[in-house]
Amino acid sequence: MYSVKVEGGFSSAHNLRGYKGKCEELHGHNWKVEITASKSGLDKIGFVLDFKYLKMKLNKVLEKLDHTYLNKIPYFKKANPTSENIAKYIYSRLKPGIPVLESVTVWENNTSSATYEE
């Protein structure tokens, strides 16, 4: 099995509904996002997928999150904008264009991340 990873990032604000603590208040993060695509074989050039293609797809999704208040995005009006749900949101938007997408990891700081994979 071969895997490739690319990273991107965005800045946004959110607050966690129902959380009893500081994160219930409006606050922001500089999020880092890592996506992984995997295949058992390589294409004729020797790629799983071109890094440039993966970065372009990821950046299109992240542009819509950058400098936003996540709670106002329709998806996050129902799903609390936790790192876990942000990872699932990004995954669901990338999967149609990247059928070999394996996982999305969202880092809210240098030591804390959440991963979504199907």
C-alpha positions as CSV (number, residue, x, y, z in Angstrom):
1,M,0.0,0.0,0.0
2,Y,1.3,3.5,-0.9
3,S,0.2,6.6,0.9
4,V,0.8,10.3,0.2
5,K,0.1,13.2,2.5
6,V,-0.3,17.0,2.0
7,E,-0.9,19.7,4.6
8,G,-2.8,23.0,4.5
9,G,-4.2,25.4,7.0
10,F,-6.8,28.0,7.8
11,S,-7.7,30.4,10.6
12,S,-11.2,30.6,12.0
13,A,-13.2,31.1,15.1
14,H,-15.8,28.9,16.8
15,N,-17.4,28.1,20.1
16,L,-18.5,24.7,21.3
17,R,-22.2,24.5,22.2
18,G,-22.9,22.6,25.4
19,Y,-19.3,22.5,26.5
20,K,-18.8,23.6,30.1
21,G,-15.5,25.4,30.0
22,K,-13.5,28.0,28.2
23,C,-14.2,26.5,24.7
24,E,-17.9,27.4,25.1
25,E,-16.8,31.0,24.6
26,L,-15.9,32.4,21.2
27,H,-12.2,31.7,20.4
28,G,-10.0,31.0,17.4
29,H,-7.4,28.6,16.1
30,N,-4.9,28.5,13.3
31,W,-5.9,25.0,12.1
32,K,-3.5,22.6,10.3
33,V,-5.1,20.0,8.1
34,E,-3.4,16.9,6.8
35,I,-5.0,14.6,4.2
36,T,-3.8,11.1,3.3
37,A,-4.6,9.3,0.1
38,S,-3.7,5.6,-0.4
39,K,-3.6,3.0,-3.2
40,S,-2.2,-0.4,-3.6
41,G,-0.6,0.5,-6.9
42,L,0.8,3.5,-8.6
43,D,-0.1,5.2,-11.9
44,K,2.1,5.0,-15.0
45,I,4.2,7.9,-13.8
46,G,4.7,6.3,-10.3
47,F,2.2,8.4,-8.3
48,V,-0.6,7.6,-5.9
49,L,-1.8,11.1,-6.9
50,D,0.1,14.3,-7.8
51,F,0.8,16.4,-4.7
52,K,-0.2,19.5,-6.7
53,Y,-3.7,18.0,-7.4
54,L,-4.2,17.1,-3.7
55,K,-3.1,20.5,-2.5
56,M,-5.4,22.2,-5.0
57,K,-8.4,20.1,-3.9
58,L,-7.6,20.7,-0.2
59,N,-7.1,24.5,-0.6
60,K,-10.5,24.8,-2.3
61,V,-12.2,23.4,0.7
62,L,-10.0,25.4,3.2
63,E,-10.7,28.7,1.4
64,K,-14.3,28.4,2.4
65,L,-13.4,27.9,6.1
66,D,-10.6,30.5,6.3
67,H,-11.4,33.6,8.4
68,T,-14.9,32.5,9.1
69,Y,-17.0,31.9,12.2
70,L,-17.5,28.2,11.8
71,N,-20.7,28.1,13.8
72,K,-22.4,30.1,11.0
73,I,-21.6,27.6,8.3
74,P,-24.8,25.5,7.7
75,Y,-23.1,22.2,8.4
76,F,-22.0,23.4,11.9
77,K,-25.4,24.8,12.8
78,K,-26.3,21.1,13.4
79,A,-22.9,19.5,14.1
80,N,-20.9,21.2,16.9
81,P,-17.7,22.6,15.3
82,T,-15.3,20.3,17.2
83,S,-12.0,19.1,15.6
84,E,-13.6,15.7,15.0
85,N,-16.6,17.3,13.1
86,I,-14.3,19.6,11.1
87,A,-12.3,16.6,10.0
88,K,-15.5,14.9,8.8
89,Y,-16.7,18.0,7.1
90,I,-13.5,18.4,5.1
91,Y,-13.4,14.6,4.3
92,S,-17.0,14.7,3.0
93,R,-16.1,17.6,0.6
94,L,-12.9,16.0,-0.6
95,K,-14.0,12.4,-1.1
96,P,-15.9,12.9,-4.4
97,G,-12.8,14.4,-6.1
98,I,-10.3,12.1,-4.4
99,P,-11.8,8.6,-4.4
100,V,-8.6,7.2,-2.8
101,L,-8.8,9.6,0.2
102,E,-8.0,7.7,3.3
103,S,-8.2,10.2,6.1
104,V,-8.3,13.8,7.2
105,T,-6.5,15.0,10.3
106,V,-7.3,18.4,11.8
107,W,-4.8,20.0,14.3
108,E,-6.2,22.8,16.5
109,N,-2.7,23.3,18.0
110,N,0.7,21.6,18.0
111,T,-0.3,18.9,20.4
112,S,-4.0,18.1,19.7
113,S,-5.6,16.6,16.6
114,A,-8.6,14.6,15.5
115,T,-8.8,12.2,12.5
116,Y,-11.7,11.1,10.4
117,E,-11.6,8.1,8.1
118,E,-14.3,5.8,6.7
